[in-house]
Amino acid sequence: MTKNIRMLAVLMLAASLLAPVRTEAAVSQLNPAYVEYMNENKTAEIGARSLASNGAGKSHMSGYVPSPLSWSHLAGRTWSLPVKAESASGTEGARMRSAADGVSEALPEKYDLREEMPTVRDQTYFNNCWTYSATAATESNLIKKGLAGTDIDLSEWYITYYALNPWKDMVCFANSSGEPYYMVGGNDWKSVALLSRGTGSVTTAKAPDISSAGGDYSAVYAPEPAARDYKLTGAYYLGDNGAFEVQLSAERREMIKRAIVEYGAVSVGIYIKAIYNYDMTGYSDKTFNRETSAYYSGLQYGVDVGTDHAVTIVGWDDEFSKDDFGNNKPEKDGAWIVRNSWGDVWGDEGYFYVSYEEGTLCDGVVYDTEKAREGENVYQYDDLGCVGWYSLDTLFPSVGGAKDVQYFANIFTAKSSDSIDAVAFYVADERISYEISVYTGCSGDSPVSGRLAWTGAADSLVPGYNTVTLDDPAEVAAGTKFSVVVRAVSPGGDCTIATIPTEYAVGNYENATSNPGEGWFSVDGVNFYDAKEIGESEEAYSLSVCLKAFGERIYTASDSPVSVTGDVTVSGGAAEASASMISDTANDDAQDGVISALETESVEGIAPQKNVALLGAFRMNVEHSGGAATFTIKLAEPMLFEGTPYVIIWNKNGELYRAFRAEYKTQALTFTVDELDDYFSEAIITIADVKDSARPASHGGSGGGCSAGWGALALLAVVPLALKKKTR
């Protein structure tokens, strides 16, 4: 439903002489399934029960509830998922992600990931199937990438607990059901919100999973907040056309299959209660064949029933016979191979077959994940993730705005001196193209008030949560403001397409919070309006823009090797030592090796939260008899350290870099090396200035760069900041 909102503001700065602009905004309709669910005031279905294959009276829960996020605008379309991740290109505008275009390789008739999955786990009496399906999809992606083995065990309980309990300084989802938090249920977009903000994924070593078998909930506990072990970088939507959400229809099957081949298992929703007979005393012969573990309900999502359970598709079999289902037969052969969360004694070692024609399958999300870095800062305002899409319109002639262009932005305050190397946001439509800009030294009243540090195109993103990697990271100083501005161009000149991902207070998202000056909207790239104010005029209270930035540590290298005199004073186990200069090429190679190790947080002795400036390298030869020794190296030229001096040396026996703290005094560097056998007789030594990334810094103001009056054309004309130093 679209409403006109009041006059927001007069035009700013250079545009102030023009007539005032009236902006119209519209929040997209919520997912109809969510609206119906909330109107009925349900909690997650408690009726789903299973009987273990051994006949024991073991009961299980489900726990799927719809998300408010609507994808109904995607009805009847398919798209190609990205087949590889690339860095965004800067001002050249090349595509950030390569989609699977043209003729694709034929898919096999059968594809099965069961041998490449961890053992099926059991949610027991908790209503948290949605955490199991999301976790299984995440683990499958990591295994497919070679980042984990089949023994990986990520914690479902960690996600379950922190969905309804505050995590660090972040709010949690609301719970007005009167049920305990572990009985409330969820969906993929709740999982995506938690994982993308940093609440997981963690292993069970940090947050052990627990059982509530027999209805015993005495084992529930509050896990300690922990740094995530794995980071969600993409959650791609695979749905289809339907009255409620978008179902996995015949036209969508190839898309789902290719996603499984490329990314791993796919999390989906399904109505599972029909697997039992009417009085829940056993299985229904009509819908479930216990001998073949095959399920076909014959029901339609959004027409006959809703969805009550989340499961994971791990493969398919085109030739699975329709005769192998229960008394209620589908019309054609073919089935998905589906992983449940009721333990490995249920079904076919925890799996079952679901007909391609199953009408209650819905959603469909694939998770793209990588190893997390402890030293990363996440800048964000959307603790609870995307609730709905926003669109803007205006009286374009007064400012010359294009009807197919909308802008959304966030202004952040740098927690530390960071290298902003990626941004992430939710994409509503694969046909939308994007231009992303990063400004540093912003004022608090406009996201384009600072210096344009980076801009680049990203025009191959797909529906769901997407991460864009910057090819040339933008450095920000601790305590200063910076912004991320996204220019979204809708297809066909239609600005009514809702393109802006937003979070606001609604239903179980009522804990959402926002503050003035955080999120911003614009139709021309010049005049930006506070998103919180616009949201309130639309009765979308506490509205935030779902746009994140990621700050990594800053690692720089020197263009020149260290100039040494050759004089070395030694004590301890070394009999004699000498130092000599190395070539520029050898210096570059040495520093590249150290930076690569810093990027993977594998330099022993340097905390991942530290910024590191490499000041060059030199060669040292040592005659020794083992043990430890202290060295004082006389330098030919003075050095300036802003932090703590270190030397970094390759441990030839441990096959890793080791950092030793040093002392710099009167143009000499002193350090102690233990276990000389591990590093000498000859070694390349790199000198490092290790700095606290969160050191105080002065605010940069406008930074002398572009002002708030810069428009979209001026924005495109600016050359991005060239970072000459080697940075992460």
C-alpha positions in Angstrom: 0.0 0.0 0.0 1.5 3.3 -1.1 1.0 6.6 0.9 2.2 10.1 0.3 4.4 11.4 3.0 4.8 15.0 4.1 7.4 17.4 2.8 10.7 16.2 4.1 13.2 19.1 3.6 14.3 21.9 1.4 17.1 21.0 -1.0 20.6 21.2 0.5 23.5 23.5 -0.4 23.8 24.0 -4.2 20.3 22.8 -4.8 18.8 25.1 -2.2 17.7 27.6 -4.9 15.5 25.1 -6.5 11.8 24.5 -5.6 11.3 22.2 -2.6 11.1 18.5 -3.6 8.3 16.3 -2.4 9.3 12.8 -1.9 7.0 9.8 -1.9 7.9 6.5 -0.3 6.3 3.1 -0.2 7.1 0.1 1.9 6.4 -3.2 0.1 3.7 -5.5 1.2 4.7 -8.1 3.8 4.8 -11.7 3.0 1.1 -12.9 3.0 2.0 -16.1 4.7 3.6 -14.1 7.5 0.6 -11.8 7.8 -1.8 -14.8 8.0 0.5 -16.5 10.6 0.6 -13.4 12.8 -3.2 -12.8 12.5 -3.8 -16.3 13.7 -1.4 -15.6 16.6 0.4 -18.9 16.2 3.6 -20.1 17.7 5.6 -22.6 15.7 3.7 -25.8 15.1 4.1 -28.2 18.0 2.1 -30.9 16.3 4.9 -32.4 14.2 5.9 -35.7 15.8 7.9 -38.6 14.4 8.3 -42.1 15.5 11.8 -43.5 15.3 12.4 -46.2 12.8 13.0 -48.7 15.5 9.4 -48.1 16.7 10.4 -46.4 20.0 8.1 -43.6 21.1 10.5 -40.9 20.3 9.0 -37.5 19.5 10.4 -34.7 17.5 9.5 -31.1 16.8 9.4 -28.9 13.7 9.6 -25.1 14.1 9.2 -23.3 10.8 7.4 -19.9 10.8 7.2 -17.6 7.8 9.4 -14.5 7.4 7.8 -11.1 6.8 10.1 -10.6 3.8 8.1 -10.9 0.6 9.6 -12.2 -2.7 6.3 -12.2 -4.6 7.6 -9.7 -7.1 9.8 -12.5 -8.5 6.8 -14.6 -9.6 7.4 -16.6 -12.7 11.1 -15.8 -13.2 14.4 -17.7 -12.9 18.0 -16.4 -12.8 21.5 -17.7 -12.7 23.4 -17.7 -9.5 27.0 -16.4 -9.4 29.5 -19.1 -10.3 32.5 -17.3 -8.8 33.2 -14.3 -6.6 35.3 -11.4 -8.0 36.3 -8.0 -6.6 34.2 -5.1 -7.7 36.0 -3.2 -10.4 36.3 0.4 -9.4 35.1 3.1 -11.9 35.5 0.9 -14.9 32.2 -0.7 -14.1 33.0 -4.4 -14.9 30.7 -6.9 -13.3 31.6 -7.9 -9.8 30.2 -11.4 -10.1 30.1 -13.7 -13.1 26.7 -15.3 -13.5 26.2 -18.6 -15.2 25.3 -17.4 -18.6 24.6 -19.1 -21.9 24.6 -22.8 -22.4 25.1 -24.8 -19.2 26.4 -28.3 -18.9 23.8 -31.0 -18.7 22.8 -32.0 -15.2 23.0 -35.7 -14.1 19.9 -37.7 -13.6 21.0 -38.3 -10.0 23.1 -36.3 -7.7 23.7 -37.2 -4.0 25.7 -35.3 -1.4 24.9 -37.6 1.5 28.4 -39.0 1.6 29.7 -35.5 1.8 27.6 -34.4 4.8 28.1 -34.7 8.5 25.9 -37.2 10.4 22.3 -36.2 10.7 21.5 -34.5 14.0 18.4 -34.6 16.2 16.6 -31.4 17.3 14.7 -33.6 19.8 11.9 -31.6 21.5 13.2 -28.1 20.5 11.2 -26.1 17.9 14.4 -25.1 16.1 14.4 -27.1 12.9 15.2 -23.8 11.0 18.7 -23.7 12.7 19.4 -27.3 11.6 18.5 -26.6 8.0 20.5 -23.4 7.8 23.5 -25.1 9.6 23.4 -28.2 7.3 23.4 -25.9 4.2 26.3 -23.9 5.7 28.3 -27.1 6.5 27.7 -28.5 3.1 29.0 -25.3 1.5 32.1 -25.4 3.6 32.7 -29.0 2.8 32.2 -28.4 -0.9 34.8 -25.6 -0.8 37.3 -27.7 1.0 37.2 -25.5 4.1 35.9 -28.3 6.3 35.6 -32.1 6.5 32.5 -34.2 7.1 33.3 -34.1 10.8 32.5 -30.4 11.0 29.9 -29.7 13.8 28.5 -26.2 13.9 26.3 -25.2 16.8 22.5 -25.0 16.2 22.0 -24.1 19.9 24.1 -20.9 19.6 21.7 -19.6 16.9 18.6 -20.8 18.8 19.6 -19.1 22.0 20.7 -15.7 20.5 17.7 -15.4 18.2 15.6 -14.5 21.3 18.2 -13.3 23.7 20.5 -10.2 23.3 23.9 -10.9 21.8 26.7 -8.5 22.8 25.2 -5.0 22.2 22.6 -6.2 19.7 18.9 -6.6 20.1 17.1 -9.9 19.7 13.9 -10.9 18.0 10.7 -10.3 20.0 8.8 -13.1 21.6 5.1 -12.4 22.5 4.0 -16.0 22.2 4.3 -16.9 25.9 6.5 -19.9 24.8 10.2 -20.4 25.8 12.6 -19.0 23.3 13.5 -22.5 22.1 9.9 -23.2 21.1 9.2 -20.1 19.0 10.5 -21.2 15.6 12.1 -19.3 12.7 13.1 -19.4 9.1 16.0 -18.9 6.8 15.9 -15.1 6.8 16.1 -15.1 10.6 19.1 -17.4 10.3 20.6 -15.1 7.7 20.1 -12.0 9.9 21.9 -13.7 12.8 24.8 -15.1 10.8 25.4 -12.0 8.7 25.7 -9.8 11.8 28.3 -12.1 13.4 26.2 -14.3 15.7 27.7 -17.5 14.3 28.6 -19.7 12.8 30.5 -21.2 15.7 31.5 -24.8 16.4 30.1 -26.9 19.1 33.5 -26.6 20.9 32.4 -23.0 21.8 28.6 -23.7 22.2 27.8 -27.4 22.6 24.4 -28.6 21.3 22.0 -30.1 23.8 19.1 -32.6 23.8 15.6 -32.2 25.1 14.6 -35.9 24.6 11.5 -36.9 26.3 10.5 -33.3 26.9 13.3 -32.7 29.4 14.5 -29.1 29.0 16.8 -29.1 32.0 19.9 -28.9 29.8 19.2 -25.5 28.3 21.9 -22.9 28.9 23.2 -19.5 27.8 26.3 -20.0 25.6 29.1 -17.4 26.0 29.2 -14.9 23.2 32.1 -15.9 20.9 33.9 -14.8 17.8 32.5 -16.6 14.8 34.5 -19.3 13.2 32.8 -18.9 9.8 31.3 -15.8 8.1 28.2 -15.8 5.9 29.0 -13.9 2.6 25.9 -14.8 0.6 22.4 -16.2 1.0 20.8 -16.6 -2.4 17.1 -17.0 -2.8 15.8 -19.8 -5.0 12.0 -19.5 -4.8 9.3 -19.4 -7.4 5.7 -18.3 -8.1 3.0 -18.7 -5.6 0.2 -17.0 -3.6 2.3 -17.3 -0.4 6.1 -17.0 -0.8 7.4 -18.7 -3.8 7.2 -22.4 -4.3 9.6 -24.9 -5.8 7.7 -25.5 -9.0 8.8 -27.5 -12.0 10.3 -24.4 -13.7 12.6 -23.9 -10.7 14.1 -27.4 -10.5 17.1 -26.8 -12.7 17.9 -23.7 -10.7 17.8 -25.6 -7.5 19.9 -28.4 -8.9 22.6 -26.1 -10.2 22.7 -24.4 -6.8 23.3 -27.7 -5.1 26.1 -28.6 -7.5 27.7 -25.1 -7.1 27.1 -24.3 -3.5 25.9 -27.4 -1.6 22.7 -28.3 0.2 19.7 -26.0 0.0 17.5 -25.0 3.0 13.8 -25.2 2.3 10.4 -25.2 4.1 7.9 -28.1 3.9 4.6 -29.1 5.5 5.5 -32.2 7.5 2.5 -32.9 9.7 0.8 -34.8 6.9 3.4 -37.5 7.3 1.3 -38.8 10.3 -2.2 -40.2 10.6 -5.0 -38.0 11.9 -4.6 -38.8 15.6 -0.7 -38.6 15.4 -0.3 -42.2 16.6 1.7 -43.3 13.6 2.6 -42.7 10.0 0.0 -42.1 7.3 0.2 -44.8 4.6 -1.4 -42.2 2.3 1.5 -39.7 2.4 4.6 -41.7 3.6 6.1 -45.0 2.5 8.2 -46.2 5.5 10.0 -48.8 3.4 11.3 -46.3 0.9 11.2 -43.2 3.1 9.2 -41.4 0.5 6.9 -38.5 1.2 4.2 -36.8 -0.9 1.4 -35.0 0.8 -0.7 -34.0 -2.2 -1.3 -30.6 -0.5 -0.6 -27.1 -1.7 1.1 -24.4 0.3 -1.0 -21.3 0.7 -4.1 -23.1 -0.4 -4.5 -26.2 1.8 -1.9 -25.7 4.5 1.0 -23.6 5.6 4.5 -24.8 6.2 5.7 -26.1 9.5 9.2 -27.6 9.1 12.6 -26.7 7.7 14.7 -29.3 5.9 17.7 -29.4 3.6 17.8 -30.7 0.0 21.1 -32.5 -0.6 20.4 -34.0 -4.1 17.9 -35.5 -6.5 16.9 -38.6 -8.4 15.0 -38.1 -11.6 14.2 -41.8 -11.8 12.8 -42.2 -8.3 9.6 -44.1 -9.1 6.2 -42.6 -8.4 5.2 -46.0 -7.3 7.6 -45.9 -4.3 5.5 -43.2 -2.6 2.6 -43.9 -0.3 -1.0 -44.6 -1.4 -1.2 -41.0 -2.6 0.9 -41.1 -5.8 2.4 -38.2 -7.6 1.8 -38.1 -11.4 5.4 -38.5 -12.4 8.7 -40.0 -11.3 11.4 -37.9 -9.6 12.3 -36.9 -6.1 14.5 -34.6 -4.0 16.9 -36.3 -1.5 16.2 -34.4 1.7 18.0 -34.3 5.0 15.8 -34.1 8.1 16.8 -33.1 11.7 15.3 -36.0 13.6 18.5 -38.0 14.0 20.1 -40.8 11.9 17.7 -43.5 13.1 14.8 -41.9 11.4 14.0 -42.5 7.7 16.9 -43.6 5.5 19.7 -42.8 8.1 18.1 -39.4 8.6 17.1 -38.7 5.0 14.0 -39.1 3.0 12.7 -38.6 -0.6 10.2 -35.9 -1.4 8.4 -35.8 -4.7 9.2 -33.1 -7.2 5.4 -32.4 -7.2 5.2 -31.8 -3.4 3.2 -28.6 -3.2 4.2 -27.5 0.3 7.9 -27.1 -0.5 8.7 -23.4 -0.4 11.5 -20.8 0.0 14.9 -22.2 -0.9 18.1 -20.6 0.3 21.7 -21.5 -0.4 24.4 -20.3 2.0 27.8 -19.1 0.8 30.3 -19.1 3.7 34.0 -18.6 4.3 36.4 -18.8 7.2 36.0 -15.8 9.5 38.7 -13.4 10.6 38.9 -12.4 14.2 40.3 -9.0 13.4 37.4 -7.9 11.3 35.0 -5.1 12.3 31.4 -5.2 11.1 29.5 -1.9 10.6 25.8 -2.3 10.6 22.4 -1.1 11.9 20.2 -4.0 10.9 20.5 -6.4 13.9 17.4 -8.3 12.8 17.9 -8.3 9.0 15.7 -7.4 6.1 11.9 -7.1 6.8 10.7 -5.5 3.6 11.6 -3.4 0.5 11.3 0.3 0.1 10.7 2.4 -3.0 11.0 6.1 -3.6 9.4 8.5 -6.1 9.6 12.2 -6.6 8.7 15.1 -8.9 11.7 14.5 -11.0 11.7 17.6 -13.3 12.7 19.8 -10.4 16.0 18.0 -9.8 16.4 16.0 -13.0 16.3 12.7 -11.3 15.9 9.5 -13.3 12.8 7.5 -12.7 14.7 4.2 -12.5 17.3 5.4 -10.0 17.2 5.2 -6.2 19.9 5.7 -3.6 20.3 4.2 -0.1 23.2 4.8 2.3 24.5 4.4 5.8 26.9 6.7 7.7 29.2 4.8 10.2 31.7 5.9 12.8 35.0 3.9 12.5 35.6 1.8 15.5 39.3 1.6 14.7 41.7 2.5 11.9 40.3 0.1 9.3 40.6 -1.0 5.7 37.0 -1.1 4.4 37.3 -4.0 1.9 33.7 -5.2 1.5 30.0 -4.2 1.8 26.9 -6.3 1.9 23.2 -5.8 1.4 20.0 -7.6 0.4 19.0 -7.6 -3.3 15.4 -7.6 -4.3 15.6 -8.3 -8.0 18.4 -9.8 -10.2 17.7 -7.2 -12.9 18.7 -4.3 -10.7 22.2 -2.9 -11.3 24.2 -1.2 -8.6 27.0 1.4 -8.2 28.6 1.4 -4.8 30.6 4.3 -3.3 32.6 4.8 -0.1 33.1 8.3 1.3 35.6 9.0 4.1 35.7 12.0 6.5 31.9 12.6 6.2 29.9 15.0 8.2 26.9 13.7 10.1 24.2 15.3 7.8 24.9 13.8 4.4 26.5 10.5 3.2 28.2 12.3 0.3 29.7 15.1 2.4 33.2 13.6 2.6 35.9 12.5 0.1 35.0 9.9 -2.4 37.5 7.1 -1.6 36.2 4.3 -3.8 33.4 3.7 -6.3 32.6 0.7 -8.4 29.8 -1.2 -10.3 28.1 -4.4 -9.2 25.5 -5.4 -11.8 25.3 -9.2 -11.5 23.9 -9.6 -8.0 21.0 -12.0 -7.3 18.0 -12.0 -5.0 19.1 -12.6 -1.4 22.0 -11.4 0.7 25.1 -10.4 -1.3 28.6 -9.4 -0.4 30.6 -7.0 -2.7 34.4 -7.1 -2.3 36.2 -3.8 -3.0 39.2 -4.2 -5.3 41.0 -1.3 -3.6 40.0 -1.0 0.0 39.3 2.4 1.5 41.2 3.3 4.7 39.3 5.1 7.5 40.8 6.5 10.7 39.5 5.6 14.1 36.7 7.8 15.3 36.0 9.4 12.0 32.8 9.1 10.0 32.5 7.3 6.7 29.6 6.2 4.5 28.6 3.6 2.0 26.3 4.9 -0.7 24.5 2.5 -3.1 22.9 3.7 -6.4 20.3 1.2 -7.6 19.1 1.3 -11.2 15.8 -0.6 -11.7 14.9 -2.3 -15.0 12.7 -0.6 -17.6 12.7 2.8 -16.0 10.3 1.7 -13.3 11.0 3.4 -9.9 8.0 1.7 -8.4 10.0 -1.5 -8.0 10.9 -1.7 -4.3 14.7 -1.9 -4.3 15.9 -0.6 -0.9 16.4 -3.3 1.8 15.0 -2.2 5.2 14.5 -3.4 8.7 11.7 -1.8 10.8 9.5 -2.7 13.8 6.8 -5.1 12.9 5.5 -8.3 14.6 8.4 -10.3 16.0 10.8 -7.6 14.7 9.3 -5.1 17.1 12.7 -4.8 18.9 14.2 -3.1 15.9 15.9 0.2 16.7 17.2 3.1 14.7 18.6 6.6 15.3 18.6 9.8 13.2 21.6 10.2 11.0 22.3 6.5 10.4 20.4 5.5 7.2 19.6 7.7 4.2 17.5 7.7 1.1 17.8 9.8 -2.1 16.3 10.0 -5.6 19.0 12.2 -7.2 22.3 11.4 -5.3 22.4 15.1 -4.1 19.6 15.5 -1.6 19.5 12.7 1.1 16.7 12.3 3.6 16.9 10.6 6.9 15.5 7.0 6.6 14.2 7.0 10.2 12.1 10.1 9.5 10.7 8.7 6.2 9.9 5.4 8.0 8.0 7.1 10.7 5.9 8.9 8.1 5.0 5.5 6.6 4.3 4.0 10.0 7.4 1.8 9.5 8.9 2.8 12.9 12.6 2.3 13.8 13.5 1.9 10.2 17.1 1.0 9.3 18.9 0.5 6.0 20.2 -3.1 5.6 23.6 -2.1 4.4 26.8 -3.4 6.1 30.5 -2.5 5.7 33.4 -4.7 6.8 36.7 -3.3 8.1 39.8 -5.4 8.0 43.2 -4.7 9.5 45.6 -2.4 7.5 48.8 -4.0 6.4 51.3 -1.9 4.5 54.8 -2.6 3.1 57.8 -0.5 2.4 59.1 0.2 -1.1 62.7 -0.2 0.0 64.7 -2.8 1.9 66.2 -2.0 5.3 69.6 -0.3 5.1 71.9 -1.9 7.7 75.6 -1.2 8.5 76.5 -4.8 8.9 77.4 -4.4 12.5 75.6 -6.9 14.8 76.2 -7.3 18.6 75.3 -10.8 19.9 75.0 -12.5 23.2 73.9 -16.0 24.2 74.1 -19.0 22.0 75.3 -17.2 18.9 79.0 -17.0 18.3 79.0 -14.6 15.4 76.4 -12.8 13.3 76.3 -10.4 10.3 73.6 -8.3 8.6 73.3 -7.3 5.0 71.0 -5.6 2.6 68.8 -7.5 0.1 67.5 -6.5 -3.3 64.3 -4.6 -4.0 62.8 -7.8 -5.5 63.8 -9.9 -2.5 62.4 -7.2 -0.2 59.0 -7.2 -2.0 58.9 -11.0 -1.9 59.7 -11.1 1.9 57.0 -8.6 2.7 54.4 -10.2 0.4 55.0 -13.5 2.3 54.5 -11.8 5.7 51.4 -9.9 4.5 49.9 -13.1 3.2 50.4 -14.7 6.6 49.0 -11.7 8.4 45.9 -11.9 6.2 45.3 -15.5 7.3 46.1 -14.6 10.9 48.9 -17.0 10.9 51.8 -14.9 12.2 52.6 -16.2 15.7 53.0 -13.4 18.2 50.8 -10.7 16.5 47.2 -10.4 17.6 44.7 -10.3 14.7 43.2 -7.0 15.9 46.5 -5.1 15.2 47.4 -3.0 12.2 50.9 -3.7 10.9 53.3 -1.5 8.9 56.2 -3.4 7.4 59.3 -1.2 7.2 61.4 -3.4 5.0 63.6 -6.5 5.3 67.3 -7.5 5.5 69.4 -10.7 5.6 71.1 -12.0 8.7 73.6 -14.8 9.0 74.3 -16.4 12.3 76.8 -19.0 13.5 75.4 -20.7 16.6 75.3 -23.8 18.7 71.5 -23.7 19.4 69.6 -22.2 22.3 68.7 -18.5 22.5 70.5 -15.3 21.6 70.0 -11.6 21.7 71.0 -9.4 18.7 71.5 -5.7 18.3 71.4 -4.5 14.7 72.9 -1.1 13.8 70.7 0.6 11.1 72.2 2.9 8.5 69.1 5.2 8.5 66.7 6.1 11.3 63.2 4.5 11.6 60.0 5.9 12.9 57.7 3.6 14.9 54.2 4.7 15.8 53.5 1.5 17.7 55.6 -1.4 19.0 58.7 -2.6 17.0 58.8 -6.3 16.0 60.9 -8.5 13.8 59.2 -11.3 11.9 61.2 -14.4 10.9 60.2 -17.6 9.1 60.4 -20.7 11.4 61.8 -23.2 9.0 60.9 -26.2 11.3 57.5 -25.0 12.3 56.8 -23.7 8.8 55.2 -20.4 10.0 56.2 -16.8 10.7 57.1 -15.8 14.2 57.1 -12.3 15.5 59.6 -11.2 18.2 59.2 -8.0 20.1 62.0 -5.6 19.6 63.4 -2.4 21.2 64.5 0.5 19.0 67.0 2.9 20.5 69.7 5.2 19.1 69.2 3.9 15.5 69.6 0.3 16.6 67.2 -2.6 16.9 67.5 -5.2 19.7 65.6 -8.5 19.9 65.9 -12.0 21.3 65.4 -15.2 19.4 64.8 -18.4 21.2 65.6 -21.8 19.6 68.1 -20.5 17.0 68.0 -23.9 15.2 64.5 -23.0 14.0 65.5 -19.8 12.2 69.2 -19.8 11.3 72.0 -20.0 9.9 70.6 -17.6 7.3 67.3 -15.8 7.5 65.4 -12.9 6.0 64.2 -10.6 8.8 61.2 -8.2 8.3 60.9 -5.2 10.6 57.3 -4.4 11.6 55.6 -1.5 13.3 52.6 -3.1 15.2 49.9 -0.6 16.1 46.7 -0.7 18.0 44.0 -0.3 15.3 41.7 1.6 17.7 44.1 4.3 18.6 42.5 7.8 19.0 42.3 9.8 15.9 41.0 13.3 15.1 37.7 13.7 13.2 38.2 14.4 9.5 35.1 16.6 8.9 34.4 17.0 5.2 38.0 16.1 4.4 38.3 18.8 1.8 36.7 16.4 -0.8 33.3 16.5 -2.4 30.5 18.4 -0.7 26.9 17.5 -0.1 26.0 19.3 -3.3 27.7 16.7 -5.5 25.3 14.9 -7.8 25.4 11.5 -9.4 27.2 12.7 -12.5 29.9 14.5 -10.5 30.2 11.3 -8.4 31.0 9.3 -11.4 33.6 11.7 -12.7 35.8 11.5 -9.6 38.9 9.2 -9.8 38.9 6.8 -6.8 41.6 7.1 -4.2 44.7 5.3 -5.3 46.2 3.4 -2.4 49.9 3.2 -3.3 50.8 1.2 -0.2 50.1 -2.5 -0.1 47.0 -2.9 1.9 44.7 -5.8 2.7 
